[in-house]
Amino acid sequence: MDGVGDGNQPLCEPELDGTGQAGRARSRPSSSAATPHGVVAHGVAVLQEVGAIMSRSLVALVALGVSLVGLVACGPNCQNTCDQVYNACSIDKPGQTKSELLGSCNDECNSALQNSGDLGEYDPFARRSSSQSITLENEAQAAAWMDCVWFYAPDATPEQCADLDPSAGFCAPI
């Protein structure tokens, strides 16, 4: 007897190779992941999932970056600080228009930002006589001056703005 069943069939028929010669018997893999094509397909699927996660992460990172830029752009700078003093708080100086006050404020502040340096003896939080002349000389002093303005008058209420009046002596030069 050659095989099982009808007696004429062998248990396992040899597969023929490309030349018609009998090769060894092969069994079919149980899953497609076991074949080289299945491994590649699985790898491609994993890479697609990783790519999707990275794309979502990149979008979130870009959104965060834009938000941070927005926050920095809205923080103290010469223009919005001078505007806070002379427009929002309506600080006036005799003989100068609002436009002149804003222009000279922006010029002095922006000029100071062009120079590196430290605070030295400058302290905008120290009360000074309105007759004492003070000029911002460098970026550290300009930054401290802006911080002082926003510390005393963040909402530009009349009570807060009173501290920015030159007669109060805070945040010089105003």
C-alpha positions in Angstrom: 0.0 0.0 0.0 1.4 3.4 -1.0 -0.7 5.7 1.0 -3.8 6.2 3.1 -7.3 6.2 1.8 -7.8 4.5 -1.4 -4.4 2.9 -1.3 -3.2 4.7 -4.5 -2.5 8.2 -3.0 0.7 9.0 -1.1 0.4 10.8 2.2 2.2 13.8 0.9 2.8 14.5 -2.8 6.1 16.1 -3.5 6.0 19.5 -5.1 7.7 20.0 -8.4 10.3 22.7 -8.7 10.6 24.9 -11.8 12.4 22.1 -13.7 9.7 19.5 -13.2 11.8 17.6 -10.7 10.3 16.6 -7.4 11.3 18.8 -4.5 10.6 18.4 -0.9 7.0 18.9 0.4 6.0 22.3 1.7 3.2 23.1 4.0 1.3 26.4 3.7 2.2 29.0 6.4 -0.6 29.6 8.9 -0.5 33.4 8.5 0.6 35.9 6.0 2.9 37.5 8.5 5.2 34.5 8.3 5.9 35.1 4.6 8.4 37.8 3.5 5.5 39.6 1.8 3.5 39.5 5.1 6.5 40.8 7.1 6.8 43.7 4.7 3.1 44.4 4.7 3.1 44.3 8.5 6.1 46.7 8.6 4.4 49.1 6.2 1.3 49.1 8.4 3.4 49.9 11.4 5.3 52.7 9.6 1.9 54.1 8.5 0.7 54.1 12.0 3.9 55.7 13.3 3.6 58.3 10.5 0.1 59.1 11.5 1.1 59.6 15.1 4.1 61.7 14.1 1.8 63.8 11.8 -0.6 64.5 14.7 2.4 65.3 16.9 3.8 67.7 14.4 0.5 69.4 14.0 0.2 69.8 17.8 3.8 71.0 18.0 3.2 73.6 15.3 0.0 74.8 17.0 1.9 75.1 20.3 4.7 77.1 18.6 2.2 79.5 17.0 0.5 79.9 20.4 3.8 80.7 22.1 4.7 83.2 19.3 1.3 84.8 19.9 2.0 85.0 23.6 5.5 86.5 23.1 4.1 89.0 20.6 1.5 90.1 23.1 3.9 90.5 25.9 5.6 93.8 26.8 7.4 95.6 24.0 8.2 99.2 23.4 5.1 100.0 21.4 2.5 98.5 23.6 4.2 99.7 26.8 4.4 103.3 25.5 0.8 103.0 24.4 -0.2 101.7 27.9 1.4 104.8 29.5 0.3 107.6 27.1 -3.0 106.2 25.6 -4.5 103.7 28.1 -3.4 105.6 31.2 -3.6 109.0 29.5 -0.4 110.3 31.0 0.2 113.9 29.7 3.2 116.2 29.8 2.7 119.9 29.3 3.7 121.2 25.9 3.7 117.7 24.2 1.0 116.0 22.2 0.1 112.4 22.6 1.7 111.7 19.2 5.0 113.3 20.3 5.0 111.5 23.7 4.4 108.1 22.0 7.1 108.9 19.4 9.8 109.9 21.9 8.8 107.0 24.2 9.1 104.5 21.4 12.4 106.0 20.1 14.0 106.0 23.5 12.9 102.4 24.3 13.9 101.0 20.9 17.2 102.8 21.0 18.0 101.3 24.4 17.1 97.8 23.1 20.0 98.2 20.6 22.6 98.3 23.4 23.6 95.4 25.6 24.3 96.1 29.2 23.0 95.6 32.7 20.8 97.6 35.0 23.7 99.4 36.8 22.1 101.7 39.4 18.8 102.0 37.4 15.7 100.7 39.3 12.4 101.7 37.9 10.6 100.4 41.0 12.4 103.0 43.2 10.5 106.2 43.7 12.2 109.1 42.0 11.6 112.9 41.9 9.9 114.0 38.7 12.6 116.6 38.3 15.3 113.9 38.1 16.1 113.2 34.5 16.5 109.5 33.6 17.3 108.0 30.2 17.0 104.3 29.2 20.5 103.3 28.1 20.4 99.6 27.3 18.2 96.5 26.8 18.3 95.5 30.5 17.0 98.9 31.6 14.4 99.0 28.8 13.1 95.5 29.9 13.0 96.6 33.6 11.1 99.8 32.6 8.5 97.8 30.6 8.1 95.3 33.5 7.6 98.2 35.9 4.8 99.8 33.7 3.0 96.5 33.4 3.4 95.7 37.1 1.8 99.0 38.2 -0.8 99.3 35.5 -1.7 95.9 33.9 -5.3 96.9 33.4 -4.9 100.7 33.1 -7.5 101.4 35.7 -7.4 105.0 37.1 -6.0 103.7 40.4 -3.2 101.8 38.6 -2.4 104.6 36.3 -2.0 107.0 39.2 1.3 105.2 40.0 2.6 105.9 36.5 2.0 109.6 36.8 5.4 111.4 36.9 4.5 113.0 40.2 4.2 109.5 41.7 7.8 108.8 40.7 7.6 105.2 39.7 8.7 103.6 36.4 10.9 106.6 35.3 11.3 107.8 32.7 7.7 108.7 32.0 
